[in-house]
């Protein structure tokens, strides 16, 4: 069964950008810390989390950031940026690197960690930094007005361009409906903030190169991993 592990002190080629040591900044440009390790899936070699040392920038010392909350820092080519706030980071479940030594301990911690980032202190759409805002109306109120809403909606014609004109025109060149169909022709998107909400945050090019290196070293990484070795012995038995 797949599990996660870190890089530790493993050295990488000099011509490859090492994510360890990279500065992570917040959405307002404030320094949050420096990456001192990555936690990745030993089966897919995909980076799941960054281990960040706040170096006194926050009340917590070392903390984790989900990889899907990380993007390229547009103001610093070699840096990373996160959509997470200081409050979210400081209130997150405390990280203990010893938990990686046991799959059971890590699974328990990761479950709590994921629950926090996907549900607390605000609800986030899974796999993105998009906040889900609960409806103000109670369910009972919605149910009682469902019939009336259904009746009235049949008498209304909605022009999609009138719903979110600014957002649609930024992404689509032709938001006006044609006949009974809505024709949307997307323009090329050069920057992440111009794209539709909820898309995967854009990573720097060297991030992919680092993951590709992990894939090339997969056999070597697994051979030096006690958990991988134990699993391989069980599979062979």
LUMTIDO-569822 format. One record per residue (C-alpha): chain; residue number from 1; x, y, z. Coordinates in Angstrom, 2 decimals. Layout:
# LUMTIDO-569822
SITE   ch     i         u         v         w
SITE    A   NUM         X         Y         Z
...
***
This chain:
# LUMTIDO-569822
SITE   ch     i         u         v         w
SITE    A     1      0.00      0.00      0.00
SITE    A     2      1.28      3.44     -0.92
SITE    A     3      2.65      5.68      1.81
SITE    A     4      4.46      9.01      2.10
SITE    A     5      8.02      9.90      3.00
SITE    A     6     10.43     12.81      2.97
SITE    A     7     13.72     13.64      1.27
SITE    A     8     15.64     14.14      4.48
SITE    A     9     19.28     14.96      3.72
SITE    A    10     19.34     13.21      0.36
SITE    A    11     21.46     15.12     -2.13
SITE    A    12     20.30     15.93     -5.64
SITE    A    13     22.23     16.92     -8.80
SITE    A    14     23.65     20.45     -8.85
SITE    A    15     21.92     21.28    -12.13
SITE    A    16     18.51     20.64    -10.55
SITE    A    17     16.65     23.28     -8.55
SITE    A    18     16.27     21.92     -5.02
SITE    A    19     12.90     22.82     -3.52
SITE    A    20     14.52     22.61     -0.10
SITE    A    21     15.73     26.06      0.84
SITE    A    22     13.07     27.84     -1.21
SITE    A    23     11.42     30.82      0.47
SITE    A    24      7.63     30.68      0.80
SITE    A    25      5.66     33.93      0.92
SITE    A    26      2.05     34.70      1.70
SITE    A    27     -0.53     36.21     -0.63
SITE    A    28      0.54     39.72      0.46
SITE    A    29      4.22     39.05     -0.10
SITE    A    30      5.17     38.47      3.54
SITE    A    31      7.79     35.81      4.21
SITE    A    32      6.32     32.77      5.95
SITE    A    33      9.38     30.55      6.04
SITE    A    34     11.77     28.34      4.11
SITE    A    35     11.19     24.82      2.79
SITE    A    36     13.36     22.26      4.60
SITE    A    37     11.78     19.09      3.20
SITE    A    38      9.05     17.70      0.96
SITE    A    39      6.64     14.87      1.72
SITE    A    40      5.80     12.80     -1.34
SITE    A    41      3.92      9.64     -2.25
SITE    A    42      6.38      6.74     -2.59
SITE    A    43      4.20      5.15     -5.27
SITE    A    44      3.41      8.07     -7.57
SITE    A    45      6.36     10.24     -6.46
SITE    A    46      3.95     13.18     -6.35
SITE    A    47      4.71     15.91     -3.81
SITE    A    48      1.87     16.13     -1.30
SITE    A    49      3.19     18.60      1.27
SITE    A    50      5.97     21.07      1.93
SITE    A    51      7.68     21.07      5.32
SITE    A    52      8.40     24.72      6.08
SITE    A    53     10.54     26.25      8.81
SITE    A    54      9.06     29.61      9.80
SITE    A    55     12.44     30.83     11.09
SITE    A    56     10.65     33.07     13.59
SITE    A    57      8.19     34.54     11.08
SITE    A    58      5.25     32.76     12.74
SITE    A    59      4.33     31.56     16.20
SITE    A    60      4.84     27.98     15.06
SITE    A    61      8.29     26.61     14.24
SITE    A    62      7.91     23.93     11.56
SITE    A    63      4.64     23.45      9.70
SITE    A    64      3.17     21.70      6.68
SITE    A    65      1.56     23.27      3.63
SITE    A    66     -0.57     21.26      1.19
SITE    A    67      0.98     21.19     -2.28
SITE    A    68     -2.30     22.33     -3.82
SITE    A    69     -2.08     25.59     -1.83
SITE    A    70      1.31     26.40     -3.39
SITE    A    71      1.97     28.37     -6.57
SITE    A    72      4.84     30.15     -8.27
SITE    A    73      5.83     33.46     -6.71
SITE    A    74      5.30     35.97     -9.52
SITE    A    75      7.60     38.54     -7.90
SITE    A    76     10.44     36.15     -7.10
SITE    A    77     11.39     33.64     -9.79
SITE    A    78     12.99     31.19     -7.38
SITE    A    79     10.30     31.52     -4.71
SITE    A    80      6.93     30.01     -3.88
SITE    A    81      3.68     31.56     -2.77
SITE    A    82      0.77     30.17     -0.79
SITE    A    83     -2.88     31.11     -0.50
SITE    A    84     -2.88     30.02      3.16
SITE    A    85     -3.09     32.74      5.79
SITE    A    86     -0.93     33.02      8.92
SITE    A    87     -3.94     32.20     11.06
SITE    A    88     -4.67     29.02      9.10
SITE    A    89     -1.06     27.90      9.41
SITE    A    90     -0.79     28.66     13.13
SITE    A    91     -4.08     26.89     13.92
SITE    A    92     -3.33     23.79     11.85
SITE    A    93     -2.58     20.44     13.54
SITE    A    94      1.01     20.46     14.78
SITE    A    95      3.42     18.52     12.60
SITE    A    96      5.78     15.93     14.09
SITE    A    97      8.24     14.42     11.61
SITE    A    98      8.32     11.24     13.72
SITE    A    99      4.83     10.43     12.47
SITE    A   100      6.32      9.56      9.05
SITE    A   101      8.14      6.60     10.57
SITE    A   102      4.88      4.74     11.09
SITE    A   103      2.22      4.44      8.41
SITE    A   104     -0.50      4.18     11.05
SITE    A   105      0.71      7.36     12.81
SITE    A   106      1.01      9.24      9.52
SITE    A   107     -2.43      8.15      8.30
SITE    A   108     -3.95      9.35     11.57
SITE    A   109     -2.19     12.72     11.37
SITE    A   110     -2.90     13.21      7.66
SITE    A   111     -6.60     12.52      8.18
SITE    A   112     -6.75     15.21     10.85
SITE    A   113     -4.65     17.58      8.73
SITE    A   114     -6.80     17.14      5.62
SITE    A   115     -9.97     17.59      7.61
SITE    A   116     -8.65     20.88      8.94
SITE    A   117     -7.64     22.29      5.55
SITE    A   118    -10.78     21.15      3.76
SITE    A   119    -13.28     22.05      6.47
SITE    A   120    -11.78     24.25      9.21
SITE    A   121    -11.61     27.11     10.02
SITE    A   122    -13.42     27.82      6.74
SITE    A   123    -14.77     25.41      4.20
SITE    A   124    -12.58     25.00      1.10
SITE    A   125    -13.35     23.29     -2.15
SITE    A   126    -11.24     20.15     -2.22
SITE    A   127     -8.15     20.51     -4.41
SITE    A   128     -8.24     24.32     -4.51
SITE    A   129     -8.12     27.44     -2.37
SITE    A   130    -11.67     28.41     -3.32
SITE    A   131    -13.84     29.17     -0.28
SITE    A   132    -17.29     27.62     -0.19
SITE    A   133    -19.81     30.08      1.24
SITE    A   134    -22.80     28.36      2.88
SITE    A   135    -26.22     29.68      1.79
SITE    A   136    -27.80     32.21      4.14
SITE    A   137    -31.25     30.67      3.80
SITE    A   138    -32.14     27.69      5.95
SITE    A   139    -32.94     24.40      4.27
SITE    A   140    -36.55     24.57      5.43
SITE    A   141    -36.92     28.02      3.88
SITE    A   142    -35.48     26.74      0.61
SITE    A   143    -37.83     23.76      0.57
SITE    A   144    -40.92     25.90      1.22
SITE    A   145    -40.08     28.24     -1.63
SITE    A   146    -38.97     25.52     -4.07
SITE    A   147    -42.37     25.37     -5.79
SITE    A   148    -42.61     29.12     -6.19
SITE    A   149    -39.04     29.37     -7.49
SITE    A   150    -39.64     26.60     -9.99
SITE    A   151    -42.75     28.34    -11.28
SITE    A   152    -41.12     31.71    -11.63
SITE    A   153    -37.92     30.36    -13.22
SITE    A   154    -39.87     29.04    -16.16
SITE    A   155    -41.06     32.56    -16.93
SITE    A   156    -37.57     34.06    -16.90
SITE    A   157    -34.87     34.03    -19.55
SITE    A   158    -31.39     34.48    -18.17
SITE    A   159    -28.57     35.90    -20.23
SITE    A   160    -25.32     34.25    -18.99
SITE    A   161    -23.41     37.41    -19.87
SITE    A   162    -25.47     39.34    -17.30
SITE    A   163    -24.63     36.99    -14.44
SITE    A   164    -20.88     37.61    -14.22
SITE    A   165    -20.06     39.98    -17.09
SITE    A   166    -16.63     40.99    -15.86
SITE    A   167    -15.47     37.45    -15.04
SITE    A   168    -16.75     36.03    -18.33
SITE    A   169    -15.33     38.75    -20.52
SITE    A   170    -11.92     38.30    -18.91
SITE    A   171    -11.85     34.65    -19.93
SITE    A   172    -14.25     34.32    -22.88
SITE    A   173    -14.28     36.46    -25.97
SITE    A   174    -17.95     35.84    -26.81
SITE    A   175    -20.23     35.49    -23.76
SITE    A   176    -23.35     36.51    -25.70
SITE    A   177    -25.82     33.69    -26.44
SITE    A   178    -26.53     32.81    -30.04
SITE    A   179    -30.02     31.45    -30.65
SITE    A   180    -30.86     28.78    -28.10
SITE    A   181    -27.23     27.94    -27.36
SITE    A   182    -24.52     29.77    -25.48
SITE    A   183    -21.27     29.99    -27.41
SITE    A   184    -18.20     30.49    -25.26
SITE    A   185    -14.87     30.83    -27.00
SITE    A   186    -12.02     30.93    -24.45
SITE    A   187     -9.01     33.12    -25.02
SITE    A   188     -5.58     31.92    -23.97
SITE    A   189     -4.87     32.54    -20.29
SITE    A   190     -1.40     33.78    -19.44
SITE    A   191     -1.76     34.20    -15.69
SITE    A   192     -3.38     32.11    -12.97
SITE    A   193     -5.51     34.97    -11.64
SITE    A   194     -7.10     35.43    -15.07
SITE    A   195     -8.32     31.84    -15.11
SITE    A   196    -11.61     30.59    -13.70
SITE    A   197    -11.83     30.21     -9.93
SITE    A   198    -10.94     26.84     -8.45
SITE    A   199     -8.31     25.78    -10.98
SITE    A   200     -5.10     24.15     -9.83
SITE    A   201     -2.56     26.80     -8.85
SITE    A   202      0.30     27.19    -11.29
SITE    A   203      3.61     25.73    -10.15
SITE    A   204      7.04     26.94    -11.32
SITE    A   205      8.71     24.90    -14.05
SITE    A   206     11.40     23.64    -11.71
SITE    A   207      8.69     22.03     -9.53
SITE    A   208      7.87     19.58    -12.34
SITE    A   209     11.59     18.97    -12.91
SITE    A   210     11.98     18.07     -9.24
SITE    A   211      9.06     15.61     -9.36
SITE    A   212     10.48     14.10    -12.56
SITE    A   213     13.76     13.53    -10.71
SITE    A   214     11.88     11.73     -7.93
SITE    A   215     10.29      9.49    -10.56
SITE    A   216     13.67      8.66    -12.08
SITE    A   217     14.98      7.77     -8.62
SITE    A   218     11.89      5.82     -7.62
SITE    A   219     13.59      2.43     -7.38
SITE    A   220     16.50      3.84     -5.40
SITE    A   221     14.18      5.74     -3.04
SITE    A   222     12.04      2.68     -2.42
SITE    A   223     15.07      0.46     -1.84
SITE    A   224     16.22      2.74      0.99
SITE    A   225     12.76      3.01      2.53
SITE    A   226     12.01      0.52      5.36
SITE    A   227      8.26      0.67      4.69
SITE    A   228      8.70      0.02      0.96
SITE    A   229     11.10     -2.84      1.66
SITE    A   230      8.66     -4.45      4.10
SITE    A   231      5.83     -4.15      1.61
SITE    A   232      7.92     -5.69     -1.17
SITE    A   233      8.76     -8.64      1.11
SITE    A   234      5.08     -9.15      1.90
SITE    A   235      4.17     -9.00     -1.78
SITE    A   236      6.87    -11.56     -2.64
SITE    A   237      5.75    -13.99      0.09
***
